[in-house]
Amino acid sequence: MADMVEAELVSAIVAGAAPESPPRQAGPARPPDPKDPAEPIFPLLHNNAGAGPDSLAPRAGSTVTSRAGPGATSDDNDEDEPAVARPFHRTSSPDSAARLVQDEDEAHIAGAPGVGPRSRLIHKMHKFSLYETASRFYMVGSDMTEKRYRILKIDRTVDDTSELTITDDPTVYTQKDMSALLDTIDDGNKGTGGLKLRCTTWGLLGFIKFTGPWYMLLITKKSTVAMIGGHYVYQIDGTDLIPLTSPGFKTDQRNTEESRFLTILNNLDLTRSFYYSYSYDITRTLQYNITRERNALINGHPCNVDNDFNSMFVWNHHLLGPAAKALNAPYDWCRPIIHGYIDQAAVSIYGRTAHITVIARRSRFFAGARFLKRGANDLGYVANDVETEQIVSEALTTSFHAPGPKFFASPAYTSYVQHRGSIPLHWTQDNTGVTPKPPIDLNLVDPFYTAAALHFDNLFERYGGPIYALNLVKARERTPRESKLLQEYTRAIEYLNQFLPAKHKIIHRAWDMSRAAKSRDGDVISTLESIAEDVVTTTGFFQNGDGHTTPIRLQNGVARTNCIDCLDRTNAAQFVIGKRALGHQLHALGILEDTVVHYDTDAVNLFTHMYHDHGDTIAVQYGGSQLVNTMETYRKINQWTSHSRDMIESFKRYYNNSFLDGQRQEAYNLFLGNYIWAQGQPMLWDLATDYYLHHEDPRTWIEKRKRDYIHWFTPEFLEERVLPPYPPVPYDPKRKSTSAYDDYWLEYYRPSTLSSFLKMFPYKMNSTIKYIPFKSTQDGRYDLSPFRVRGDPDADANDKKKAKKEVTILAPQDLTRLSDDAADNSSVNSDKNGTSNPARGISLQRWLQPGLHDKSQAANGVQGIMKDTNHNTDGDGFTNDLNGETKAKPSALEKSRAAQWTFTKVVHESLNPTVSSTETEDYARYISHPHNLPLVVSAETPAAGEIEPEYQEYVSGTWQSEGLASLDGVMKPGHEDDMALYVEMLQVGDNPLTVTEEDAQKKRYKAYRKWLRGKSLFKQQPVD
């Protein structure tokens, strides 16, 4: 029953539907008018808070009132859960109702007979208040319901050599007991200032120490970015670094190293793309989390997620070390964070809603800036290692559970995982110079490819087999750069594959994407689409289920995509693979009949924006700038706009790589614990290289057992991933409740808290319905489907394209024909049905375009300098020629190709001029034109009425009386430069075809200077 109620609640939320009511009677009924519009074809879009700005506009005659009253403003505190935590309310006299609830909680805490099991989140703190005395810090934490409280004691350090002392009180307090405890602490410290509130926080990130005292890093501000199975995911928006020193502690001014370490740490902005969750393990994939929970259910006990975080993606792992040593349950107070990108959006399909969640996890191993971290280290970890997961779920119910209840068996959740990472070889690029693309050096050629073997074995451990390696580096270059890595990487995969089983061999697909993008006839998207389909069918995707009534699908293997930087080309390829996987996921959920989603639909446009933001974020973290080449670049749309943006981002990337990457790398090394200060060791800024911070100590190689060169892989990792079916357990009235396995209800619905649908995150989530023009849907002629291809997203589907006002050039015989047509009362340009007349001219813009006037005009007899366009365009975007054949309207790609002139073509046409028969006839008609002028003009000034208006100013000019120069031969003021330039032009040098350095500054060489700098019209910018 609870699941049915929940389904109805969430369906009402996501659909924004209101209770049906009988229609109002606006007046007496009238007979139907034949001119009235037909019945609506598509459903009308009702006004709701989930629509866009157009939909929020009130209808005519309606008024909008605010429940907040006049003068109310909206801020962070107006939300259910503010960005900044509220402090603990100290009170010693709770009311009777609260006392009753607290008694029930105490029974749960104590495990009294007849009471259900203790909640899964009973020890996990959600909000914190930090108090301080002269000798200690006291952190008071409350759970999600703010009914259970715990306290953590942190001693202040007396000097720099003091050890960190943390005490976790295992007692769970009620609000009254916690208030009494704080009052007691306050009374005991009256002599030294008492107990004071320092700040409020959302969690503890850990502890760190440099050369001086210990520091505590806290989360002070957060925002919600996603909701997965009823579990919220937050982004860090504010942090605070608090020194654990006594109030009278004075910093040693001579210790400049401490302040410099703090400056380096502050270079890492933790408010950019760092995420955490209280109840969902975002360091693992959805498939791993569900499988772990299912195995725990079969074993008969709830799963403890706090002991199974993937340390590869826990970026504060170094800071959590001191807390893990001092506390029995460090994750009750501390939150592991990931670095990458998280976004979530909704796709509305006629009342059904699907949530698309994109999660990118960046590895903390071998992490760093672009040119400073390339290839792989000797442990097999690669640079720019990012795991991207897209979760597509239907929002019919919130949790991971199916009715029954069947825990973690809902078939409404699917996921697909991809991987990107640098080429797993030992190679570097030296960026000490000013070259935007430094040469690539293969530092170590390992005949056994140990680093690649370790890397692929790690991929087998994380994702299983097979591994689909999509390699997008350049294959042919004038100066070998990327092609050197292609050859070595190919040899490495060939060597590793000879020892793998047949069905688990690494699939290597090498394709020069950059060359295809530069080619005029290269279709990058079509090739990527075919590769993507092969990838998705090879690896599969994950869909949850119980294994009995709903099937279970698992992803075995992963697509590993790389180029040189793993940024621009890689992101475009991952988007196409993700788009193809999105179609399969929607088909598995029963939303799509086919497995293909088309471009220029609302769903794909929303998905494109998500992946663009995903690529920009990853590019900023690794390369220092956003994507240089986006999907618009590879689809060849909006080329002028995208080219200007690409140039700006290229300059940003070059500037960051040259001047700021060193500071960023030092911040990474310090925060991740790659560098730990020790007495007698060099300082971080004194190191000539950080090579030994990211590689294994060579002194340990003798003690370490060498890896097998033939059996380089672990056979257990190649086993197929299996999700056991849900165990058919008979109903037991004494079995554990849902809260013992998954306490999503407390976090998502927040019982006993005043809330509203408008403030819930799924209701405010970005959605395809926000981009639908609300006014266009009121006549029922607008298809609300997010899978309908929109030809022009800014125009309504039912409106015809308005004709542009263009200049038309007509030949003389066309003018005669037009006059004859006017005498016959016939339309010149079109008839009533909008059909184009063959006699009309075409626009100057179309006449100037090359290749459009090559066809003969014998069908209509028009012969002139203007080539006629004999075609009709109907409302559906198709072109009809004179023969009645229907031709498809050219796409944006075809238009751009037709308009492109290459430098070779221009030179060829200039050196090989041709005159067609039509142009010969045009010239003959021109010289025999009746309006020919005499070659000798009389010196007499014609009468005023005989002068054409455009020549009147010239005839009446002052040159007749004053002349072109004064009588004494001196030029008029302001004409000296023109005369000097004219005289210089008349002087011919000894070698007129040779351009010297002095000539470079002359005006007539302006175009030549632009050509040398690569700014000529015919020098196209390369697409990387």
MOQUIHU-V358295 format. One record per backbone hydrogen bond with DSSP energy under -1.0 kcal/mol. CO is the residue of the C=O (numbers start at 1). NH is the residue of the N-H. E is the energy in kcal/mol with one decimal. If there is no record, write none. Layout:
# MOQUIHU-V358295
[[CO/NH/E] [CO/NH/E]]
This chain:
# MOQUIHU-V358295
[[1/5/-2.4] [2/6/-2.5] [3/7/-2.5] [4/8/-2.2] [5/9/-2.5] [6/10/-2.8] [7/11/-2.3] [8/12/-1.9] [9/13/-1.8] [10/14/-2.8] [11/15/-1.9] [12/16/-1.2] [33/36/-1.9] [48/51/-1.5] [52/56/-1.3] [59/62/-1.9] [66/69/-1.0] [69/72/-1.3] [75/78/-1.5] [76/79/-1.5] [83/222/-1.4] [95/99/-2.0] [96/100/-2.1] [97/101/-1.9] [98/102/-2.6] [99/103/-2.0] [100/104/-1.8] [101/105/-2.2] [102/106/-2.7] [103/107/-1.8] [104/108/-1.9] [105/109/-2.9] [106/110/-2.6] [107/111/-1.0] [107/112/-2.3] [112/115/-1.5] [119/122/-1.3] [127/142/-2.4] [128/201/-2.3] [129/140/-2.8] [130/198/-3.5] [130/199/-1.3] [131/138/-2.8] [132/196/-2.2] [135/156/-2.2] [136/133/-2.9] [137/154/-2.7] [138/131/-3.5] [139/152/-2.1] [140/129/-2.2] [141/150/-2.3] [142/126/-3.7] [142/127/-1.6] [148/143/-1.7] [149/173/-3.5] [150/141/-2.4] [151/169/-1.7] [152/139/-2.8] [153/167/-2.9] [154/137/-3.1] [159/162/-1.2] [165/155/-2.3] [167/153/-2.9] [173/149/-2.6] [174/178/-2.5] [175/179/-2.1] [176/180/-2.2] [177/181/-2.2] [178/182/-2.4] [179/183/-2.1] [180/184/-2.0] [181/185/-2.2] [182/186/-2.4] [183/187/-2.5] [184/188/-2.1] [187/190/-1.1] [189/194/-3.7] [190/193/-1.1] [196/132/-2.5] [199/130/-3.0] [201/128/-2.2] [203/219/-2.4] [204/335/-2.0] [206/217/-2.4] [208/215/-2.4] [214/244/-2.8] [215/208/-1.8] [216/242/-3.0] [217/205/-2.7] [218/240/-1.8] [219/202/-3.1] [221/237/-2.6] [221/238/-1.4] [223/235/-3.0] [226/233/-2.6] [228/231/-1.6] [231/228/-2.9] [233/225/-2.6] [233/226/-1.4] [234/276/-2.1] [235/223/-1.6] [238/220/-2.3] [238/221/-1.5] [240/218/-2.5] [242/216/-2.9] [243/245/-1.4] [244/157/-3.3] [246/249/-1.9] [252/255/-1.5] [254/256/-1.7] [256/260/-1.7] [257/261/-2.3] [258/262/-2.2] [259/263/-1.9] [260/264/-2.2] [261/265/-2.4] [262/266/-2.1] [265/268/-1.5] [269/272/-1.2] [273/340/-2.0] [274/236/-2.5] [275/338/-2.2] [276/234/-3.0] [280/282/-1.2] [285/289/-2.4] [286/290/-2.6] [287/291/-2.2] [288/292/-2.4] [289/293/-2.1] [290/294/-2.6] [291/295/-2.3] [292/296/-1.8] [293/297/-2.1] [294/298/-2.0] [295/299/-1.7] [296/301/-2.0] [305/308/-1.4] [309/311/-1.0] [310/313/-1.8] [312/364/-2.6] [313/315/-1.0] [314/317/-1.1] [316/320/-1.8] [319/207/-2.4] [320/324/-2.5] [321/325/-1.6] [322/326/-1.5] [323/327/-2.4] [329/332/-1.5] [330/333/-1.4] [330/334/-2.8] [332/125/-1.8] [333/204/-1.6] [337/315/-2.3] [338/275/-2.2] [339/362/-2.9] [341/360/-3.5] [343/358/-2.7] [345/356/-3.2] [346/768/-1.7] [347/354/-2.4] [349/352/-2.1] [352/349/-3.8] [353/395/-2.7] [354/347/-3.0] [355/393/-2.2] [356/345/-2.2] [357/391/-2.9] [358/343/-2.0] [359/389/-3.2] [360/341/-1.8] [361/387/-2.7] [369/373/-1.4] [375/383/-2.3] [377/380/-1.7] [381/377/-2.1] [383/422/-2.5] [385/363/-2.8] [386/420/-2.2] [387/361/-3.0] [388/418/-3.1] [389/359/-3.1] [390/416/-1.6] [391/357/-2.7] [392/414/-1.7] [393/355/-3.2] [400/410/-2.5] [402/406/-2.9] [406/402/-2.7] [406/409/-1.0] [412/394/-1.8] [413/544/-2.3] [414/392/-1.6] [415/542/-2.5] [416/390/-2.7] [418/388/-1.9] [419/561/-2.5] [420/386/-2.2] [423/425/-2.9] [425/376/-1.8] [425/427/-1.2] [426/443/-1.1] [426/444/-1.2] [428/441/-2.6] [441/428/-2.1] [446/449/-1.0] [449/453/-2.2] [450/454/-2.5] [451/455/-2.2] [452/456/-2.6] [453/457/-2.0] [454/458/-1.8] [455/459/-1.9] [456/460/-2.3] [457/461/-1.9] [458/462/-1.9] [459/463/-2.9] [460/464/-1.6] [463/557/-2.7] [466/558/-1.1] [467/507/-2.6] [468/560/-2.8] [469/509/-3.0] [470/562/-2.1] [471/511/-2.7] [482/486/-1.9] [483/487/-2.0] [484/488/-2.0] [485/489/-3.0] [486/490/-2.1] [487/491/-2.0] [488/492/-2.0] [489/493/-2.1] [490/494/-2.2] [491/495/-2.1] [492/496/-2.4] [493/497/-2.5] [496/499/-1.2] [501/504/-1.1] [507/469/-2.9] [509/471/-2.8] [511/513/-1.6] [512/516/-1.6] [513/517/-2.0] [514/518/-1.6] [515/519/-1.4] [523/527/-1.5] [524/528/-2.4] [525/529/-2.5] [526/530/-1.9] [527/531/-2.1] [528/532/-2.8] [529/533/-2.1] [530/534/-1.7] [531/535/-2.4] [532/536/-2.8] [533/537/-2.1] [534/538/-1.3] [535/539/-2.6] [536/540/-2.5] [539/556/-2.2] [542/415/-2.1] [543/553/-2.1] [546/726/-2.6] [550/547/-2.0] [553/543/-2.4] [558/468/-2.6] [559/419/-2.2] [560/470/-2.7] [561/421/-1.1] [562/472/-2.7] [567/571/-2.2] [568/572/-2.0] [569/573/-2.2] [570/574/-2.7] [571/575/-2.2] [572/576/-1.9] [573/577/-2.3] [574/578/-2.9] [575/579/-2.7] [576/580/-2.2] [577/581/-2.4] [578/582/-2.3] [579/583/-1.7] [580/584/-1.5] [581/585/-2.6] [582/586/-2.6] [583/587/-2.0] [584/588/-2.2] [585/589/-1.6] [586/591/-2.5] [586/592/-1.2] [587/590/-1.3] [600/790/-3.0] [601/605/-2.8] [602/606/-2.2] [603/607/-2.2] [604/608/-2.7] [605/609/-2.1] [606/610/-1.8] [607/611/-2.1] [608/612/-2.4] [609/613/-2.4] [610/614/-2.2] [611/615/-2.8] [612/616/-2.8] [613/617/-2.4] [614/618/-2.2] [615/619/-2.4] [616/620/-2.3] [617/621/-2.0] [618/622/-1.7] [619/623/-3.0] [622/370/-1.4] [630/634/-1.5] [631/635/-2.4] [632/637/-2.2] [638/642/-2.9] [639/643/-2.6] [640/644/-1.8] [641/645/-1.9] [642/646/-2.8] [643/647/-2.1] [644/648/-1.7] [645/649/-2.4] [646/650/-2.0] [647/651/-2.0] [648/652/-2.2] [649/653/-2.5] [650/654/-2.3] [651/655/-2.5] [652/656/-2.6] [653/657/-2.5] [654/658/-1.6] [655/659/-2.1] [656/660/-1.6] [656/661/-1.6] [660/664/-1.9] [661/665/-2.5] [662/666/-1.9] [663/667/-2.0] [664/668/-2.2] [665/669/-2.5] [666/670/-2.0] [667/671/-2.5] [668/672/-2.5] [669/674/-1.2] [669/675/-2.1] [678/681/-1.9] [684/687/-1.0] [691/694/-1.1] [697/700/-2.0] [698/701/-1.3] [700/704/-1.6] [710/712/-1.5] [714/717/-1.3] [715/718/-1.1] [716/719/-1.1] [727/729/-1.8] [732/735/-1.9] [737/740/-1.1] [738/741/-1.7] [738/742/-2.9] [739/120/-1.6] [744/748/-2.7] [745/749/-1.6] [757/760/-1.3] [760/764/-1.5] [766/346/-2.9] [767/770/-1.1] [768/771/-1.3] [774/777/-1.2] [775/778/-1.0] [777/780/-1.0] [780/41/-1.7] [780/42/-2.5] [785/788/-1.2] [786/603/-2.7] [792/795/-1.4] [807/844/-1.6] [811/815/-1.5] [812/816/-1.8] [813/817/-2.2] [814/818/-2.6] [815/819/-2.2] [816/820/-2.2] [817/821/-2.6] [818/822/-2.5] [819/823/-2.0] [820/824/-1.5] [821/826/-2.5] [822/825/-1.5] [829/837/-1.8] [831/834/-1.7] [835/831/-1.2] [837/840/-1.4] [843/847/-1.9] [844/848/-2.0] [857/861/-1.6] [869/871/-1.2] [872/880/-2.4] [874/877/-1.4] [878/874/-1.9] [879/887/-3.9] [880/872/-1.9] [881/884/-1.4] [885/881/-1.9] [887/879/-3.5] [891/895/-2.3] [892/896/-2.2] [893/897/-2.1] [894/898/-2.3] [895/899/-1.6] [902/906/-1.8] [903/907/-2.3] [904/908/-2.4] [905/909/-2.3] [906/910/-1.9] [907/911/-2.4] [908/912/-1.7] [916/920/-1.9] [917/921/-2.2] [918/922/-2.2] [919/923/-2.1] [920/924/-2.2] [921/925/-2.3] [922/926/-1.7] [923/927/-2.2] [924/928/-1.2] [926/929/-1.4] [929/932/-1.1] [943/946/-1.1] [948/951/-1.3] [951/955/-2.3] [952/956/-2.1] [954/957/-1.2] [958/962/-2.8] [966/969/-1.5] [970/966/-1.3] [972/975/-1.9] [975/979/-2.2] [976/980/-2.7] [977/981/-2.5] [978/982/-2.1] [979/983/-2.7] [980/984/-2.3] [981/985/-1.6] [982/986/-1.4] [991/994/-1.8] [999/1002/-1.5] [1002/1005/-1.2] [1003/1006/-1.8] [1005/1009/-2.2] [1006/1010/-2.0] [1007/1011/-2.1] [1008/1012/-1.9] [1009/1013/-1.8] [1010/1015/-2.9]]
